[in-house]
Amino acid sequence: MADPDFDVLILGAGSGGYACALRAAQLGLTVGLVEKGNLGGTCLHVGCIPTKALLHAAEVADQTRDSATFGVLASLEGIDMAGVNAYKDGVVSRLFKGLTGLIKGRGITVIEGSGRLTGPREVTVDGKAYTGRNVVLASGSYSRSLPGLEVDGERVITSEHALKLDRVPASVVVLGGGVIGCEFASVWRSFGAEVTIVEALPRLMAAEDEASSKVLERAFRKRGIAFKTATSFQSVKHSDTGVAVTVEGGEVIEAELLLVAVGRGPVTEGLGYDEQGIAMERGFVLADGHCRTNVEGVYAVGDIVPGLQLAHRGFQQGILVAEHIAGLDPKPIDEDGIPRVTYSHPELASVGLDEAKAAATYGADGIETLTYDLGGNGKSQILKTQGFVKLVRRKDGPVVGVHMVGDRVGELIGEAQLIYNWEGYPEDVAPLVHAHPTQNEALGEAHLALAGKPLHAHA
């Protein structure tokens, strides 16, 4: 290619795009980064970071409400949404400022505006064409709706609108019992709202191990979060007080708001991908283990590639692509080895295969499982949280799945993903010393039990 503008030209500055840009610049490549919004994309501005800030505020509310349990006299006067939003926006603002400084400091050229792929190695931004020796598609995702379900941003909202609410709604119907639905249901319930989740699949968090779903459902029931599983949405009408949602069977649920949380779709339409011959399926860009598309020199990362739509997946893919372009030999990412966390109260965290998938892969007789109840864990008792650590292993082989439920278990996923990704045997983990008292001990005790040395384990 005759003298391109950049070695790497990236369309989209979300987690996948900016990680690719930073790593490519670190490796001495020239980088152009096209972004129509703010650097950081969905995750930083309308996804992971602001929602987790809301969830932390919700945890503070719950702890204040239950403070007498710990011998602390405090009362919850209410939720000041202006204050909550100021805290949330402050977190986002500081991270955004840091990222902007990083990008600038690495000598990356940021091209502001809407980009479109207009040639195999060409992106046109607001009428001006830029070329790259390599092009990385990282255009991200949007909140989906259902056919015929119109989001008005007032009474029928998506997670983006929910993050900007200036009040705590009195009541909400949450359509979708996946990660986004369960996290917002958890926040609003902690803030005092009446919440009903409607999920078409047979259980909440259907992508997780069935045992995890059961514990979450039990905890939600106890918290007063109503949910209807195996129930399809039919229609919604505006009412005097908000919305009237009709579900399968004709039941009508009245609420102030309807949150549509039915997943995220790829932002690819109208960006010229198909015109340039990029192989696609249902709007997603198809890519191999090195994130290469079928068009030479064009890569795709993040939510537009089929698979888990997680910021840390896109981030790692971005690094992989930069290293591949630079001539290094990065290993393809094992999708099962990507940790998954839902930050509801209680949290769910997992890595590897669930029991059903492991049984399908290795045969029901080829696996064994062990569940360690957090009731035997000192720190979990101090925190007054319930749940478990569940291990799935190949018979006489490595641990192929770790599943956890309980407050703060998301912080344990680091060790769990090392065990899975390094193909650890229970016998490898059992002798490792876990600090006491920590929830991390629960992982240690579970592996002790699976190695045939149970101490406190409730198998």
Secondary structure by P-SEA (a helix, b strand, c coil): cccccccbbbccccaaaaaaaaaaaaabbbbbbbbcccccccccccccaaaaaaaaaaaaaaaaaacccccbbbbccccaaaaaaaaaaaaaaaaaaaaaaaaaaabbbbbbcccccccccccccccbbbbbcbbbbcccccccccccccccccccccaaaaaaccccccbbbbccccaaaaaaaaaaaaabbbbbbbbccccccccccaaaaaaaaaaaaaacccccccbbbcccccccccbbbbcccbbbbbccbbbbccbbbbccccccccccccccccccccccccccccccccccccccccccccaaaaaaaaaaaaaaaacccccccccccbbbbbccccbbbbccccaaaaaaacccccbbbbbbbccccaaaaaaccccbbbbbbcccccccbbbbbcccccccaaaaaaaaaacccccccccccccccccaaaaaaaaaaaacccccccc
